[in-house]
């Protein structure tokens, strides 16, 4: 079920022109800038976009302008985890990994307990805060850490919303979803 849904959503995303991705990304970012979770955050962890994802460049630049600390995930493939590393440049501090993702090459690792807001990628999301990632579980493991107490916010296109995302025991729900058209907040499973 997840495999078919991933393929369907990849097809939807591949159908967007670069101009559509740019316009819709800016709308989603500007919507996020108005939200109290962004305003209150001092340290923001941002995913570094792949070509058919929401472009987070405007978010990073605005966060620096607003004097926020920006961290990006550095993946430890052997340990199957992500480490938040501070970035101060979108060119000098980053390189493409062997897996084809941009990540910090150097910088100060930041404890996950200091991350106030995590901008989470995904292929699909539902109305309950469930997220369909790319299948490796890095964000699920990060969000499940006991010392992470920040807000998890997905940044996506409205077209990535789907009726129901199949979930497994290790899947973590997000706290909010910001798209180019709306903001949704989800109750935690404890409530």
C-alpha positions as CSV (number, residue, x, y, z in Angstrom):
1,X,0.0,0.0,0.0
2,X,2.8,2.5,0.9
3,X,4.7,1.6,-2.2
4,X,1.8,2.4,-4.5
5,X,1.0,5.6,-2.7
6,X,4.6,6.7,-2.9
7,X,4.6,6.1,-6.6
8,X,1.4,8.0,-7.2
9,X,2.6,11.0,-5.2
10,X,6.0,11.0,-7.0
11,X,4.1,11.2,-10.2
12,X,2.0,14.1,-9.0
13,X,5.2,16.0,-7.8
14,X,7.0,15.2,-11.1
15,X,4.1,16.9,-12.9
16,X,5.0,20.4,-11.5
17,X,7.0,22.7,-13.6
18,X,10.0,24.5,-12.0
19,X,8.0,27.7,-12.0
20,X,5.1,26.0,-10.2
21,X,7.4,24.5,-7.6
22,X,8.9,28.0,-7.0
23,X,5.6,29.8,-6.8
24,X,3.9,27.2,-4.6
25,X,7.1,26.9,-2.4
26,X,7.2,30.6,-1.7
27,X,3.4,30.6,-0.8
28,X,4.0,27.8,1.7
29,X,7.0,29.5,3.2
30,X,5.2,32.8,3.5
31,X,2.3,31.1,5.2
32,X,4.7,29.5,7.7
33,X,6.4,32.9,8.5
34,X,3.0,34.0,10.0
35,X,2.6,31.1,12.4
36,X,3.4,31.4,16.1
37,X,5.5,28.2,16.0
38,X,7.9,29.9,13.5
39,X,7.9,33.2,15.3
40,X,8.8,31.6,18.7
41,X,11.4,29.3,17.3
42,X,15.0,30.2,18.0
43,X,16.6,27.1,16.3
44,X,15.0,25.6,13.2
45,X,16.0,22.4,11.6
46,X,15.3,22.5,7.8
47,X,15.4,19.8,5.2
48,X,17.4,20.7,2.1
49,X,15.1,20.2,-0.8
50,X,15.2,17.7,-3.6
51,X,14.1,19.0,-7.0
52,X,10.4,18.1,-6.7
53,X,9.9,19.1,-3.1
54,X,9.0,22.4,-1.5
55,X,12.0,24.6,-2.0
56,X,13.1,25.6,1.5
57,X,15.6,28.3,0.4
58,X,13.3,31.2,1.2
59,X,12.7,29.7,4.7
60,X,16.5,29.4,5.4
61,X,17.2,33.0,4.2
62,X,14.3,34.4,6.2
63,X,15.3,32.5,9.3
64,X,18.8,34.0,9.1
65,X,17.3,37.4,8.5
66,X,15.1,36.9,11.7
67,X,18.3,35.9,13.6
68,X,17.3,32.3,14.1
69,X,19.8,29.5,14.2
70,X,19.4,27.2,11.2
71,X,20.4,23.6,11.3
72,X,20.2,20.9,8.6
73,X,20.3,17.1,9.0
74,X,23.6,15.3,8.5
75,X,22.9,11.7,7.9
76,X,24.9,9.0,9.6
77,X,24.0,6.0,7.3
78,X,25.9,3.5,9.5
79,X,24.0,4.6,12.7
80,X,20.8,5.2,10.7
81,X,20.2,8.6,12.3
82,X,20.4,12.3,11.6
83,X,22.5,14.8,13.5
84,X,21.4,18.5,13.4
85,X,24.4,20.6,12.2
86,X,24.3,24.4,12.1
87,X,24.7,26.0,8.7
88,X,25.5,29.6,7.9
89,X,25.7,29.4,4.1
90,X,23.7,27.5,1.5
91,X,26.8,27.2,-0.7
92,X,29.9,26.9,1.4
93,X,28.5,24.7,4.2
94,X,26.8,22.1,2.0
95,X,27.8,19.3,-0.3
96,X,25.9,16.5,-2.1
97,X,26.3,13.2,-0.4
98,X,26.8,9.8,-2.1
99,X,23.1,9.3,-1.8
100,X,22.3,12.5,-3.8
101,X,21.1,14.7,-0.9
102,X,22.6,18.0,0.2
103,X,23.8,18.0,3.7
104,X,26.3,20.0,5.9
105,X,29.9,19.2,5.3
106,X,31.1,20.9,8.5
107,X,29.5,22.9,11.3
108,X,28.6,22.6,14.9
109,X,26.4,19.7,15.9
110,X,23.4,20.9,17.9
111,X,21.7,18.7,20.5
112,X,18.2,17.8,19.4
113,X,16.8,19.2,22.7
114,X,17.7,22.7,21.4
115,X,15.7,22.3,18.2
116,X,12.5,24.3,18.5
117,X,11.0,23.6,15.1
118,X,11.7,20.8,12.7
119,X,10.7,21.3,9.1
120,X,9.9,17.8,7.9
121,X,9.8,16.6,4.3
122,X,7.5,13.9,3.0
123,X,5.8,12.6,-0.1
124,X,2.3,12.6,1.4
125,X,0.2,13.6,4.4
126,X,-3.3,13.0,5.7
127,X,-5.8,14.9,7.8
128,X,-4.6,13.1,11.0
129,X,-1.0,14.3,10.9
130,X,0.3,11.0,9.4
131,X,3.3,11.4,7.1
132,X,4.5,9.2,4.2
133,X,8.3,9.6,3.9
134,X,10.7,8.1,1.5
135,X,10.9,4.8,3.5
136,X,14.1,5.0,5.5
137,X,12.7,6.2,8.8
138,X,15.3,8.9,9.6
139,X,12.8,11.6,10.5
140,X,10.6,9.1,12.4
141,X,13.7,8.1,14.5
142,X,14.6,11.8,15.1
143,X,11.1,12.8,16.1
144,X,10.9,9.8,18.5
145,X,13.9,10.9,20.5
146,X,12.9,11.6,24.1
147,X,15.0,14.8,24.3
148,X,13.4,16.3,21.2
149,X,10.5,18.4,22.5
150,X,10.1,20.9,19.7
151,X,7.3,21.2,17.0
152,X,7.4,19.0,13.9
153,X,6.0,20.8,10.9
154,X,5.7,19.5,7.4
155,X,6.1,21.9,4.5
156,X,4.4,20.6,1.4
157,X,2.2,21.3,-1.6
158,X,-1.6,21.0,-1.1
159,X,-1.6,18.3,-3.8
160,X,0.4,16.0,-1.4
161,X,-2.6,15.7,0.9
162,X,-4.1,12.3,0.7
163,X,-7.1,10.6,2.3
164,X,-5.2,8.2,4.5
165,X,-1.5,7.4,5.0
166,X,-0.9,3.8,6.1
167,X,1.0,3.9,9.4
168,X,3.3,1.4,11.1
169,X,4.3,1.2,14.8
170,X,7.5,3.3,14.3
171,X,5.8,6.1,12.2
172,X,5.7,9.5,14.0
173,X,2.8,11.9,13.5
174,X,3.6,15.6,12.8
175,X,2.3,18.5,14.8
176,X,1.4,20.7,11.9
177,X,1.3,20.8,8.1
178,X,1.8,24.0,6.2
179,X,1.1,24.0,2.4
180,X,0.8,26.6,-0.3
181,X,-3.0,26.8,0.5
182,X,-3.5,26.1,4.2
183,X,-2.2,25.4,7.8
184,X,-3.4,22.3,9.7
185,X,-2.6,21.4,13.3
186,X,-3.0,18.0,14.7
187,X,-3.6,16.8,18.2
188,X,-0.9,14.6,19.7
189,X,-1.7,11.0,20.3
190,X,-1.6,11.6,24.0
191,X,-4.6,13.9,23.9
